[in-house]
Amino acid sequence: MKKAGLWRHLAAVLILPFVMGFLMPLLLVTLTGTFNPGWGLPALLQAVPVILGMGLIAGGLVLGGATVRLFMTVGQGTLAPWDPTQRLVVTGVYRYVRNPMISGVIGVLLGEAVLFGSPPVLLWALGFMVVNMLYIPLSEEPGLRQRFGAQYEEYARHVPRWLPRQNPWIPPA
């Protein structure tokens, strides 16, 4: 990949998921002093929220990484609205759910809230989820319908917006 192409993707990831998923939670924990790993549970149970939080974060990062890779290789664009994909991505994790990037970021945010024992980070995660549940159907999807037409309509009919399908959708040839 050319240096300019790599920069496009790094900028999109640094501006969007990094700020929303890492910088804001760090800021919230720092400003509110809500850092309580283990939640004050008895010593034998303190590992439970730590392990659960780390698992959610790891899953979210894997999901996010997979979507960025698909946007780069298949979609020939980035996750950023100002530099969108040129092709509709309907492969990989997108065969199960239409918004895996947002699911990944929400997984990271919920994992951080659990790991840090931070109610403000939990509120941030819930707020992020609500904003995206409004933004995606009201703004992003109409843009996808306009850019990709019948191809997106077919995809949207078969692949759910938020909760993944049990089996992958196979687009018609």
C-alpha positions as CSV (number, residue, x, y, z in Angstrom):
1,M,0.0,0.0,0.0
2,K,1.3,3.5,-0.9
3,K,2.2,5.8,2.0
4,A,-0.6,8.2,1.1
5,G,-3.1,5.3,1.2
6,L,-1.9,4.1,4.6
7,W,-2.1,7.7,6.0
8,R,-5.8,7.9,4.9
9,H,-6.6,4.8,7.0
10,L,-4.4,5.8,9.9
11,A,-6.1,9.3,10.0
12,A,-9.6,7.8,9.9
13,V,-8.8,5.3,12.7
14,L,-7.0,7.9,14.8
15,I,-9.8,10.5,14.4
16,L,-12.8,8.2,14.9
17,P,-12.5,4.9,16.8
18,F,-9.3,6.0,18.7
19,V,-10.9,9.2,20.0
20,M,-14.3,7.7,20.8
21,G,-13.0,4.3,22.1
22,F,-9.8,5.2,23.9
23,L,-9.2,8.9,24.4
24,M,-12.7,9.8,25.7
25,P,-12.8,6.9,28.2
26,L,-9.3,7.8,29.4
27,L,-10.4,11.4,29.8
28,L,-13.6,10.4,31.7
29,V,-11.7,8.1,34.1
30,T,-9.1,10.8,34.7
31,L,-11.5,13.7,35.2
32,T,-13.9,11.7,37.4
33,G,-11.5,9.6,39.3
34,T,-13.6,6.5,38.6
35,F,-10.9,3.9,38.3
36,N,-12.1,0.8,40.2
37,P,-10.8,-2.4,38.6
38,G,-12.1,-5.4,40.5
39,W,-15.1,-3.2,41.6
40,G,-14.1,-3.6,45.3
41,L,-15.2,-7.2,45.2
42,P,-13.6,-9.8,47.5
43,A,-10.1,-10.8,46.3
44,L,-11.2,-14.1,44.7
45,L,-13.8,-12.3,42.5
46,Q,-11.8,-9.2,41.5
47,A,-10.5,-11.0,38.4
48,V,-14.0,-11.5,37.0
49,P,-14.6,-7.9,35.8
50,V,-11.0,-7.6,34.7
51,I,-11.2,-10.8,32.6
52,L,-14.7,-9.9,31.3
53,G,-13.6,-6.3,30.4
54,M,-10.4,-7.5,28.7
55,G,-12.4,-10.0,26.7
56,L,-14.9,-7.4,25.5
57,I,-12.0,-5.0,24.6
58,A,-10.2,-7.8,22.7
59,G,-13.3,-8.8,20.8
60,G,-14.1,-5.2,19.9
61,L,-10.6,-4.6,18.6
62,V,-10.6,-7.8,16.5
63,L,-14.0,-6.8,15.0
64,G,-12.8,-3.2,14.4
65,G,-9.6,-4.4,12.8
66,A,-11.4,-6.8,10.5
67,T,-13.7,-4.0,9.3
68,V,-10.9,-1.5,8.6
69,R,-9.0,-4.2,6.6
70,L,-12.2,-5.0,4.6
71,F,-12.7,-1.2,3.9
72,M,-9.1,-1.0,2.7
73,T,-9.0,-4.1,0.6
74,V,-12.5,-4.6,-0.7
75,G,-14.2,-1.2,-0.3
76,Q,-11.2,0.8,-1.4
77,G,-12.0,3.5,1.1
78,T,-11.9,4.2,4.8
79,L,-14.3,4.1,7.7
80,A,-14.5,7.9,7.7
81,P,-17.6,9.6,6.2
82,W,-15.3,12.1,4.4
83,D,-13.4,9.3,2.6
84,P,-15.9,6.5,2.2
85,T,-15.6,3.2,0.4
86,Q,-15.9,3.1,-3.4
87,R,-17.4,-0.4,-3.3
88,L,-20.1,-1.9,-1.1
89,V,-18.5,-4.3,1.4
90,V,-20.6,-7.4,1.7
91,T,-17.9,-10.0,2.7
92,G,-16.3,-11.1,5.9
93,V,-18.1,-9.9,9.1
94,Y,-20.4,-7.8,6.9
95,R,-22.1,-11.0,5.8
96,Y,-23.4,-11.3,9.3
97,V,-24.2,-7.8,10.4
98,R,-24.3,-4.4,8.7
99,N,-22.5,-2.3,11.3
100,P,-19.7,-4.4,12.8
101,M,-17.4,-1.4,13.2
102,I,-19.8,0.3,15.6
103,S,-20.4,-3.0,17.4
104,G,-16.6,-3.3,17.8
105,V,-16.3,0.2,19.3
106,I,-19.3,-0.5,21.6
107,G,-17.6,-3.7,22.7
108,V,-14.4,-1.8,23.5
109,L,-16.3,0.9,25.4
110,L,-18.3,-1.6,27.4
111,G,-15.1,-3.6,28.1
112,E,-13.4,-0.4,29.4
113,A,-16.4,0.4,31.6
114,V,-16.3,-3.1,33.1
115,L,-12.5,-3.2,33.3
116,F,-12.1,0.2,34.9
117,G,-15.3,-0.1,37.1
118,S,-16.3,3.3,35.7
119,P,-20.0,4.4,35.6
120,P,-19.0,7.5,33.5
121,V,-17.4,5.3,30.8
122,L,-20.6,3.1,30.9
123,L,-22.7,6.2,30.3
124,W,-20.4,7.2,27.4
125,A,-20.8,3.7,25.9
126,L,-24.6,3.9,26.1
127,G,-24.6,7.5,24.7
128,F,-22.3,6.4,21.8
129,M,-24.7,3.5,21.1
130,V,-27.8,5.7,21.2
131,V,-26.3,8.3,18.9
132,N,-25.2,5.6,16.4
133,M,-28.7,3.9,16.6
134,L,-30.1,7.3,15.4
135,Y,-27.3,8.4,13.0
136,I,-26.9,5.2,11.0
137,P,-30.6,4.8,9.9
138,L,-31.2,8.5,9.5
139,S,-28.0,9.6,7.8
140,E,-25.6,6.9,6.8
141,E,-28.0,4.4,5.3
142,P,-29.7,6.9,3.0
143,G,-26.2,7.8,1.7
144,L,-25.5,4.1,1.1
145,R,-28.8,3.7,-0.7
146,Q,-27.9,6.7,-2.9
147,R,-24.4,5.5,-3.6
148,F,-25.0,1.8,-4.1
149,G,-28.7,1.6,-5.0
150,A,-30.3,-1.8,-5.5
151,Q,-27.1,-3.6,-4.4
152,Y,-27.4,-1.9,-0.9
153,E,-31.2,-2.5,-0.8
154,E,-30.6,-6.3,-1.4
155,Y,-27.9,-6.4,1.2
156,A,-30.1,-4.5,3.8
157,R,-33.0,-6.9,3.2
158,H,-30.9,-9.9,4.2
159,V,-28.4,-8.6,6.7
160,P,-29.5,-7.1,10.0
161,R,-28.3,-3.7,11.2
162,W,-27.3,-4.6,14.7
163,L,-27.7,-8.2,15.8
164,P,-25.8,-10.7,13.6
165,R,-27.3,-13.4,11.5
166,Q,-26.7,-16.9,12.6
167,N,-25.4,-17.9,9.1
168,P,-23.5,-15.7,6.7
169,W,-25.5,-14.1,3.9
170,I,-24.2,-15.0,0.4
171,P,-24.9,-12.3,-2.1
172,P,-26.4,-13.4,-5.5
173,A,-23.8,-13.9,-8.2
